[in-house]
Amino acid sequence: PDLSLFRPVYAPKDFLEVLINLRNPNYENGDSLSFRTHLGLIQVPLKVKDIPELKECFVELGLTTGQLGIDDSTQVPPELFENEHVRIGQKVLVQQDSAAAQQYIRQGSPTALRAELWALILNISSQPEDILYYEQLKTNVIQHDLLVDSLIYKVSKSTHGFP
């Protein structure tokens, strides 16, 4: 293969340059300048859902469904909705059913139950050895510089603080 088309990436500046030069040939509309070409350094279009598709995908966020934290000022006294929601959340935690927790949390998560619910959803245990391992990982992350850290610095520097 012809290796002249490939360029090694040794530093954050090289990596940033590679990202800036990424183009999707399916969306290429010539070299004409437009509003879209001035939106940022990295010009890779992403397919996103339109409004009807989003409404279909997030039915539980519709106006007909109560949301903890959002519907606190409706005609229903907040104590009724919140107390009932917390009671159901406690039942979900007693059952230890991850799927039920995922469904339950779609209507909001009471602050008091949030950590336990997410631990159940993500199947996380808080054993002492897990906590120790997590602390070791945090220490390792702090000790090692990441290419992304330098890349963020380069982008901020080249755009005068605007990502």
TIMARTOR-440101 format. One record per residue: residue in three letters; residue number from 0; y, x, z of N, C-alpha, C in turn. Coordinates in nm, 2 decimals, decimal comma, always signed. Each point is the difference from the previous one (the first is absolute). Layout:
REM residues N
<rec ALA; NUM; <Y; X; Z>; <Y; X; Z>; <Y; X; Z>>,
...
This chain:
REM residues 163
<rec PRO; 0; <-0,12; +0,08; +0,00>; <+0,12; -0,08; +0,00>; <+0,13; +0,09; +0,00>>,
<rec ASP; 1; <+0,10; -0,06; -0,05>; <+0,13; +0,07; -0,01>; <+0,07; -0,01; +0,14>>,
<rec LEU; 2; <+0,00; +0,11; +0,07>; <+0,06; +0,01; +0,13>; <+0,15; +0,01; +0,00>>,
<rec SER; 3; <+0,06; +0,01; -0,11>; <+0,15; +0,02; -0,01>; <+0,07; -0,13; +0,05>>,
<rec LEU; 4; <-0,07; -0,12; -0,01>; <+0,06; -0,12; +0,05>; <-0,01; -0,02; +0,15>>,
<rec PHE; 5; <-0,07; +0,09; +0,06>; <-0,02; -0,01; +0,15>; <+0,09; +0,10; +0,06>>,
<rec ARG; 6; <+0,07; -0,04; +0,11>; <+0,08; +0,09; +0,07>; <-0,04; +0,00; +0,15>>,
<rec PRO; 7; <-0,02; +0,12; +0,06>; <-0,04; +0,00; +0,14>; <+0,11; -0,04; +0,09>>,
<rec VAL; 8; <-0,03; -0,06; +0,11>; <+0,09; -0,04; +0,10>; <-0,01; +0,08; +0,12>>,
<rec TYR; 9; <+0,10; +0,09; +0,03>; <-0,01; +0,09; +0,11>; <+0,09; -0,03; +0,11>>,
<rec ALA; 10; <+0,11; -0,08; -0,03>; <+0,10; -0,02; +0,11>; <+0,04; -0,14; -0,01>>,
<rec PRO; 11; <+0,07; -0,05; +0,10>; <+0,05; -0,14; +0,00>; <+0,09; -0,03; -0,11>>,
<rec LYS; 12; <+0,08; +0,10; -0,04>; <+0,09; -0,02; -0,12>; <-0,08; -0,03; -0,13>>,
<rec ASP; 13; <-0,11; +0,08; -0,01>; <-0,08; -0,02; -0,12>; <-0,07; -0,14; +0,00>>,
<rec PHE; 14; <-0,04; -0,04; +0,12>; <-0,06; -0,13; +0,02>; <+0,10; -0,11; -0,03>>,
<rec LEU; 15; <+0,12; +0,01; +0,05>; <+0,10; -0,10; -0,03>; <+0,03; +0,00; -0,15>>,
<rec GLU; 16; <+0,00; +0,11; -0,07>; <+0,03; +0,00; -0,14>; <-0,11; -0,07; -0,08>>,
<rec VAL; 17; <-0,13; +0,02; +0,05>; <-0,11; -0,07; -0,07>; <+0,02; -0,15; +0,02>>,
<rec LEU; 18; <+0,03; -0,04; +0,12>; <+0,02; -0,15; +0,03>; <+0,11; -0,06; -0,08>>,
<rec ILE; 19; <+0,11; +0,08; -0,01>; <+0,12; -0,05; -0,08>; <-0,04; -0,02; -0,15>>,
<rec ASN; 20; <-0,08; +0,09; -0,05>; <-0,04; -0,01; -0,14>; <-0,11; -0,09; -0,04>>,
<rec LEU; 21; <-0,06; -0,07; +0,10>; <-0,11; -0,10; -0,02>; <+0,06; -0,11; -0,08>>,
<rec ARG; 22; <-0,06; -0,04; -0,11>; <+0,04; -0,11; -0,08>; <-0,13; -0,08; -0,04>>,
<rec ASN; 23; <+0,02; -0,13; -0,01>; <-0,10; -0,09; -0,04>; <+0,02; -0,03; -0,15>>,
<rec PRO; 24; <-0,08; +0,04; -0,09>; <+0,02; -0,02; -0,14>; <+0,00; -0,15; -0,04>>,
<rec ASN; 25; <-0,06; -0,08; +0,08>; <-0,01; -0,15; -0,03>; <+0,14; -0,06; +0,03>>,
<rec TYR; 26; <+0,08; +0,06; +0,08>; <+0,13; -0,06; +0,03>; <+0,12; +0,08; -0,06>>,
<rec GLU; 27; <-0,04; +0,10; -0,08>; <+0,11; +0,08; -0,06>; <+0,08; -0,08; -0,10>>,
<rec ASN; 28; <+0,13; +0,00; +0,01>; <+0,08; -0,07; -0,09>; <+0,10; +0,10; -0,07>>,
<rec GLY; 29; <-0,04; +0,11; -0,03>; <+0,09; +0,10; -0,07>; <+0,08; +0,07; +0,10>>,
<rec ASP; 30; <+0,10; +0,08; -0,05>; <+0,09; +0,07; +0,09>; <+0,13; -0,07; +0,03>>,
<rec SER; 31; <+0,00; -0,13; -0,03>; <+0,12; -0,07; +0,02>; <+0,03; -0,01; +0,15>>,
<rec LEU; 32; <+0,13; +0,02; +0,04>; <+0,04; -0,01; +0,13>; <+0,02; -0,15; +0,04>>,
<rec SER; 33; <-0,05; -0,03; +0,11>; <+0,01; -0,14; +0,05>; <+0,02; +0,00; +0,15>>,
<rec PHE; 34; <+0,02; -0,12; +0,05>; <+0,02; -0,01; +0,15>; <-0,13; +0,05; +0,07>>,
<rec ARG; 35; <-0,11; -0,03; -0,06>; <-0,13; +0,04; +0,06>; <-0,02; +0,15; +0,01>>,
<rec THR; 36; <+0,06; +0,08; -0,09>; <-0,02; +0,14; +0,00>; <+0,09; +0,07; +0,11>>,
<rec HIS; 37; <+0,09; -0,07; +0,06>; <+0,08; +0,05; +0,11>; <-0,04; -0,04; +0,14>>,
<rec LEU; 38; <-0,11; -0,06; +0,01>; <-0,04; -0,06; +0,13>; <-0,06; +0,11; +0,10>>,
<rec GLY; 39; <-0,04; +0,11; -0,05>; <-0,06; +0,10; +0,09>; <-0,05; +0,12; -0,08>>,
<rec LEU; 40; <-0,05; +0,10; +0,07>; <-0,06; +0,11; -0,07>; <-0,13; -0,02; -0,06>>,
<rec ILE; 41; <-0,09; -0,08; +0,07>; <-0,13; -0,02; -0,05>; <-0,01; -0,14; -0,07>>,
<rec GLN; 42; <-0,04; +0,00; -0,12>; <+0,01; -0,11; -0,09>; <-0,14; -0,05; -0,04>>,
<rec VAL; 43; <-0,09; -0,04; +0,10>; <-0,13; -0,05; -0,04>; <+0,00; -0,15; +0,04>>,
<rec PRO; 44; <-0,01; -0,09; -0,10>; <+0,01; -0,14; +0,02>; <-0,13; -0,05; +0,07>>,
<rec LEU; 45; <+0,01; -0,09; +0,09>; <-0,11; -0,06; +0,07>; <-0,01; -0,14; -0,03>>,
<rec LYS; 46; <-0,12; -0,05; -0,02>; <-0,02; -0,15; -0,02>; <+0,01; -0,07; +0,13>>,
<rec VAL; 47; <+0,09; -0,09; +0,01>; <+0,02; -0,08; +0,12>; <-0,02; -0,15; -0,04>>,
<rec LYS; 48; <-0,05; -0,08; +0,10>; <-0,02; -0,14; -0,02>; <+0,14; -0,07; -0,01>>,
<rec ASP; 49; <+0,00; -0,11; -0,08>; <+0,12; -0,08; +0,00>; <+0,00; -0,10; +0,11>>,
<rec ILE; 50; <+0,10; -0,08; +0,01>; <+0,02; -0,09; +0,12>; <-0,11; -0,10; +0,01>>,
<rec PRO; 51; <-0,04; -0,07; -0,10>; <-0,12; -0,10; +0,02>; <-0,12; +0,07; +0,04>>,
<rec GLU; 52; <-0,03; +0,12; -0,05>; <-0,12; +0,07; +0,05>; <+0,01; +0,04; +0,14>>,
<rec LEU; 53; <+0,12; +0,05; +0,04>; <+0,02; +0,03; +0,14>; <-0,02; -0,12; +0,10>>,
<rec LYS; 54; <+0,06; -0,11; -0,05>; <-0,02; -0,13; +0,08>; <-0,14; -0,03; +0,02>>,
<rec GLU; 55; <-0,08; +0,01; -0,11>; <-0,14; -0,03; +0,01>; <-0,08; +0,10; +0,09>>,
<rec CYS; 56; <+0,04; +0,12; -0,01>; <-0,06; +0,11; +0,08>; <+0,03; -0,01; +0,15>>,
<rec PHE; 57; <+0,12; -0,05; +0,03>; <+0,04; -0,01; +0,14>; <+0,03; -0,14; +0,05>>,
<rec VAL; 58; <-0,10; -0,09; -0,03>; <+0,02; -0,14; +0,04>; <+0,03; -0,02; +0,14>>,
<rec GLU; 59; <-0,06; +0,08; +0,09>; <+0,01; -0,02; +0,14>; <+0,15; +0,04; +0,05>>,
<rec LEU; 60; <+0,08; +0,06; -0,09>; <+0,14; +0,02; +0,04>; <+0,09; -0,11; -0,05>>,
<rec GLY; 61; <-0,06; -0,11; -0,05>; <+0,09; -0,11; -0,04>; <+0,07; -0,07; +0,11>>,
<rec LEU; 62; <+0,09; -0,08; -0,04>; <+0,09; -0,07; +0,10>; <-0,08; -0,10; +0,08>>,
<rec THR; 63; <-0,12; -0,04; -0,05>; <-0,07; -0,11; +0,07>; <-0,09; +0,06; +0,12>>,
<rec THR; 64; <-0,01; +0,13; +0,01>; <-0,08; +0,07; +0,10>; <+0,09; +0,07; +0,10>>,
<rec GLY; 65; <-0,03; -0,03; +0,13>; <+0,08; +0,06; +0,10>; <-0,03; +0,15; +0,01>>,
<rec GLN; 66; <+0,11; +0,08; +0,03>; <-0,01; +0,14; +0,02>; <+0,06; +0,04; +0,13>>,
<rec LEU; 67; <-0,08; +0,08; +0,08>; <+0,05; +0,04; +0,13>; <+0,11; +0,11; -0,03>>,
<rec GLY; 68; <+0,12; -0,02; +0,07>; <+0,11; +0,09; -0,02>; <+0,10; -0,05; -0,11>>,
<rec ILE; 69; <-0,05; -0,08; -0,09>; <+0,09; -0,05; -0,10>; <+0,05; -0,15; +0,03>>,
<rec ASP; 70; <-0,10; -0,08; +0,04>; <+0,02; -0,14; +0,02>; <+0,04; -0,03; +0,15>>,
<rec ASP; 71; <+0,07; +0,09; +0,06>; <+0,04; -0,02; +0,14>; <+0,11; -0,10; +0,02>>,
<rec SER; 72; <+0,07; -0,02; -0,11>; <+0,12; -0,09; +0,01>; <-0,02; -0,14; -0,07>>,
<rec THR; 73; <-0,13; -0,04; -0,02>; <-0,02; -0,12; -0,06>; <+0,00; -0,12; +0,10>>,
<rec GLN; 74; <-0,03; -0,12; -0,05>; <+0,00; -0,12; +0,08>; <-0,11; +0,01; +0,11>>,
<rec VAL; 75; <-0,11; +0,07; -0,03>; <-0,11; +0,01; +0,10>; <+0,04; +0,10; +0,11>>,
<rec PRO; 76; <-0,01; -0,04; +0,12>; <+0,04; +0,09; +0,11>; <-0,09; +0,13; -0,01>>,
<rec PRO; 77; <+0,07; +0,11; +0,01>; <-0,07; +0,13; -0,02>; <-0,12; +0,02; +0,10>>,
<rec GLU; 78; <+0,02; -0,06; +0,12>; <-0,11; +0,02; +0,09>; <-0,13; -0,06; -0,04>>,
<rec LEU; 79; <+0,01; -0,11; -0,07>; <-0,12; -0,07; -0,05>; <-0,08; +0,08; -0,10>>,
<rec PHE; 80; <+0,08; +0,04; -0,11>; <-0,06; +0,08; -0,10>; <-0,05; +0,14; +0,05>>,
<rec GLU; 81; <+0,09; +0,06; +0,07>; <-0,04; +0,14; +0,05>; <-0,12; +0,00; +0,09>>,
<rec ASN; 82; <+0,01; -0,10; +0,10>; <-0,11; +0,00; +0,10>; <-0,13; -0,03; -0,07>>,
<rec GLU; 83; <+0,00; -0,10; -0,10>; <-0,12; -0,03; -0,07>; <-0,05; +0,12; -0,08>>,
<rec HIS; 84; <+0,09; +0,07; -0,06>; <-0,04; +0,11; -0,09>; <-0,06; +0,11; +0,09>>,
<rec VAL; 85; <+0,06; +0,03; +0,12>; <-0,05; +0,10; +0,09>; <-0,14; -0,04; +0,04>>,
<rec ARG; 86; <-0,02; -0,13; +0,03>; <-0,13; -0,04; +0,05>; <-0,11; +0,02; -0,11>>,
<rec ILE; 87; <+0,04; -0,03; -0,12>; <-0,10; +0,02; -0,11>; <-0,02; +0,15; -0,02>>,
<rec GLY; 88; <+0,10; +0,08; +0,01>; <-0,01; +0,15; -0,01>; <-0,10; +0,05; +0,11>>,
<rec GLN; 89; <+0,01; -0,05; +0,12>; <-0,09; +0,05; +0,10>; <-0,15; -0,04; -0,03>>,
<rec LYS; 90; <-0,01; -0,12; -0,06>; <-0,14; -0,04; -0,04>; <-0,05; +0,09; -0,11>>,
<rec VAL; 91; <+0,08; +0,04; -0,09>; <-0,04; +0,09; -0,11>; <-0,04; +0,14; +0,06>>,
<rec LEU; 92; <+0,08; +0,04; +0,10>; <-0,04; +0,13; +0,06>; <-0,13; -0,01; +0,08>>,
<rec VAL; 93; <-0,02; -0,11; +0,06>; <-0,13; -0,02; +0,08>; <-0,12; +0,01; -0,10>>,
<rec GLN; 94; <+0,02; -0,07; -0,12>; <-0,11; +0,00; -0,10>; <-0,03; +0,14; -0,06>>,
<rec GLN; 95; <+0,11; +0,09; +0,00>; <-0,02; +0,13; -0,06>; <-0,04; -0,01; -0,15>>,
<rec ASP; 96; <+0,07; -0,10; -0,07>; <-0,03; -0,02; -0,14>; <+0,12; +0,05; -0,08>>,
<rec SER; 97; <-0,03; +0,11; -0,08>; <+0,11; +0,06; -0,08>; <+0,06; -0,09; -0,10>>,
<rec ALA; 98; <-0,09; -0,08; -0,07>; <+0,05; -0,09; -0,11>; <+0,09; -0,11; +0,06>>,
<rec ALA; 99; <-0,04; -0,05; +0,12>; <+0,08; -0,10; +0,07>; <+0,13; +0,06; +0,04>>,
<rec ALA; 100; <+0,00; +0,12; +0,05>; <+0,13; +0,07; +0,04>; <+0,09; +0,01; -0,12>>,
<rec GLN; 101; <-0,06; +0,04; -0,12>; <+0,09; +0,01; -0,12>; <+0,06; -0,13; -0,04>>,
<rec GLN; 102; <-0,08; -0,10; +0,01>; <+0,06; -0,14; -0,04>; <+0,10; -0,04; +0,11>>,
<rec TYR; 103; <-0,03; +0,02; +0,12>; <+0,10; -0,04; +0,11>; <+0,13; +0,07; -0,01>>,
<rec ILE; 104; <+0,00; +0,13; -0,03>; <+0,12; +0,08; +0,00>; <+0,10; -0,03; -0,11>>,
<rec ARG; 105; <-0,05; -0,08; -0,10>; <+0,08; -0,04; -0,11>; <+0,11; -0,09; +0,04>>,
<rec GLN; 106; <-0,01; -0,07; +0,12>; <+0,11; -0,08; +0,05>; <+0,08; +0,07; +0,10>>,
<rec GLY; 107; <-0,01; +0,13; +0,01>; <+0,08; +0,07; +0,09>; <-0,09; +0,05; +0,12>>,
<rec SER; 108; <+0,04; +0,10; +0,06>; <-0,07; +0,06; +0,11>; <+0,08; +0,00; +0,13>>,
<rec PRO; 109; <-0,05; -0,06; +0,11>; <+0,08; +0,01; +0,12>; <+0,00; +0,14; +0,05>>,
<rec THR; 110; <+0,11; +0,04; +0,05>; <+0,02; +0,14; +0,04>; <-0,10; +0,05; +0,10>>,
<rec ALA; 111; <-0,04; -0,09; +0,09>; <-0,10; +0,04; +0,10>; <-0,14; +0,02; -0,05>>,
<rec LEU; 112; <-0,03; -0,06; -0,12>; <-0,13; +0,01; -0,05>; <-0,01; +0,10; -0,13>>,
<rec ARG; 113; <+0,12; +0,04; -0,04>; <+0,01; +0,08; -0,13>; <-0,09; +0,12; +0,00>>,
<rec ALA; 114; <+0,00; +0,08; +0,10>; <-0,08; +0,13; +0,00>; <-0,15; -0,03; -0,01>>,
<rec GLU; 115; <-0,04; -0,10; +0,08>; <-0,15; -0,03; +0,00>; <-0,04; -0,07; -0,13>>,
<rec LEU; 116; <+0,09; -0,08; -0,06>; <-0,04; -0,06; -0,12>; <-0,01; +0,10; -0,12>>,
<rec TRP; 117; <+0,09; +0,09; -0,01>; <+0,00; +0,10; -0,10>; <-0,12; +0,09; +0,02>>,
<rec ALA; 118; <-0,03; +0,04; +0,12>; <-0,12; +0,08; +0,03>; <-0,13; -0,07; -0,04>>,
<rec LEU; 119; <+0,00; -0,13; +0,02>; <-0,12; -0,08; -0,05>; <+0,00; -0,01; -0,15>>,
<rec ILE; 120; <+0,11; -0,02; -0,06>; <+0,00; -0,01; -0,15>; <-0,04; +0,13; -0,06>>,
<rec LEU; 121; <+0,05; +0,11; +0,05>; <-0,02; +0,13; -0,06>; <-0,13; +0,07; +0,06>>,
<rec ASN; 122; <-0,07; -0,07; +0,09>; <-0,12; +0,04; +0,06>; <+0,02; +0,14; +0,07>>,
<rec ILE; 123; <+0,10; +0,00; +0,08>; <+0,04; +0,12; +0,07>; <-0,05; -0,01; +0,15>>,
<rec SER; 124; <-0,06; +0,10; +0,05>; <-0,03; +0,00; +0,14>; <+0,09; +0,10; +0,07>>,
<rec SER; 125; <+0,03; -0,02; +0,13>; <+0,09; +0,09; +0,07>; <-0,08; +0,07; +0,11>>,
<rec GLN; 126; <-0,10; +0,07; -0,04>; <-0,08; +0,08; +0,09>; <+0,07; +0,13; +0,03>>,
<rec PRO; 127; <-0,02; +0,06; +0,11>; <+0,08; +0,12; +0,04>; <-0,02; +0,11; -0,11>>,
<rec GLU; 128; <-0,12; +0,02; -0,06>; <-0,02; +0,10; -0,10>; <+0,08; -0,03; -0,12>>,
<rec ASP; 129; <+0,02; -0,13; -0,03>; <+0,08; -0,04; -0,12>; <+0,15; +0,04; +0,02>>,
<rec ILE; 130; <+0,05; -0,03; +0,12>; <+0,14; +0,03; +0,04>; <+0,02; +0,15; +0,00>>,
<rec LEU; 131; <-0,09; +0,08; +0,05>; <+0,01; +0,14; -0,01>; <+0,00; +0,06; -0,14>>,
<rec TYR; 132; <-0,09; -0,06; -0,08>; <+0,00; +0,04; -0,15>; <+0,13; -0,03; -0,06>>,
<rec TYR; 133; <+0,06; -0,12; +0,02>; <+0,13; -0,04; -0,05>; <+0,11; +0,10; +0,04>>,
<rec GLU; 134; <+0,00; +0,03; +0,12>; <+0,10; +0,10; +0,05>; <-0,01; +0,13; -0,07>>,
<rec GLN; 135; <-0,13; +0,05; -0,02>; <-0,02; +0,12; -0,07>; <+0,05; -0,01; -0,15>>,
<rec LEU; 136; <-0,02; -0,11; -0,06>; <+0,05; -0,02; -0,14>; <+0,15; +0,00; +0,00>>,
<rec LYS; 137; <+0,06; -0,06; +0,10>; <+0,15; +0,00; +0,00>; <+0,05; +0,14; +0,02>>,
<rec THR; 138; <-0,06; +0,08; +0,08>; <+0,04; +0,14; +0,02>; <-0,02; +0,08; -0,13>>,
<rec ASN; 139; <-0,11; -0,02; -0,07>; <-0,02; +0,07; -0,12>; <+0,10; -0,04; -0,11>>,
<rec VAL; 140; <+0,04; -0,12; -0,01>; <+0,10; -0,05; -0,09>; <+0,13; +0,07; +0,02>>,
<rec ILE; 141; <+0,04; +0,01; +0,13>; <+0,13; +0,06; +0,04>; <+0,00; +0,15; -0,04>>,
<rec GLN; 142; <-0,11; +0,06; +0,02>; <-0,01; +0,15; -0,02>; <+0,00; +0,04; -0,15>>,
<rec HIS; 143; <-0,04; -0,09; -0,09>; <-0,01; +0,04; -0,14>; <+0,10; -0,07; -0,08>>,
<rec ASP; 144; <+0,07; +0,08; -0,09>; <+0,09; -0,05; -0,09>; <-0,07; -0,07; -0,12>>,
<rec LEU; 145; <+0,05; -0,11; -0,04>; <-0,06; -0,07; -0,11>; <+0,08; +0,02; -0,13>>,
<rec LEU; 146; <-0,06; +0,00; -0,11>; <+0,07; +0,00; -0,13>; <+0,10; -0,11; -0,01>>,
<rec VAL; 147; <-0,04; -0,12; +0,05>; <+0,08; -0,12; -0,01>; <+0,13; +0,02; +0,08>>,
<rec ASP; 148; <+0,00; +0,07; +0,11>; <+0,12; +0,02; +0,08>; <+0,10; +0,08; -0,08>>,
<rec SER; 149; <-0,05; +0,11; -0,07>; <+0,09; +0,08; -0,08>; <+0,05; -0,08; -0,12>>,
<rec LEU; 150; <-0,08; -0,09; -0,05>; <+0,03; -0,08; -0,12>; <+0,11; -0,10; +0,04>>,
<rec ILE; 151; <-0,01; -0,06; +0,11>; <+0,11; -0,09; +0,05>; <+0,13; +0,07; +0,02>>,
<rec TYR; 152; <-0,01; +0,12; +0,05>; <+0,12; +0,08; +0,02>; <+0,06; +0,03; -0,14>>,
<rec LYS; 153; <-0,08; +0,04; -0,10>; <+0,05; +0,03; -0,13>; <+0,07; -0,12; -0,07>>,
<rec VAL; 154; <-0,07; -0,11; +0,02>; <+0,06; -0,12; -0,06>; <+0,13; -0,04; +0,06>>,
<rec SER; 155; <+0,01; +0,01; +0,13>; <+0,12; -0,03; +0,07>; <+0,11; +0,09; -0,03>>,
<rec LYS; 156; <-0,04; +0,13; -0,02>; <+0,10; +0,10; -0,03>; <+0,06; -0,02; -0,14>>,
<rec SER; 157; <-0,10; -0,03; -0,10>; <+0,04; -0,02; -0,14>; <+0,08; -0,13; -0,02>>,
<rec THR; 158; <-0,02; -0,10; +0,09>; <+0,07; -0,12; -0,02>; <+0,11; -0,03; +0,10>>,
<rec HIS; 159; <+0,04; +0,11; +0,07>; <+0,10; +0,00; +0,10>; <-0,03; -0,11; +0,11>>,
<rec GLY; 160; <-0,12; +0,00; +0,05>; <-0,04; -0,08; +0,11>; <-0,05; -0,14; -0,04>>,
<rec PHE; 161; <+0,01; -0,04; -0,13>; <-0,05; -0,13; -0,04>; <-0,14; +0,02; -0,07>>,
<rec PRO; 162; <-0,11; -0,06; +0,06>; <-0,13; +0,02; -0,06>; <-0,01; -0,07; -0,14>>,
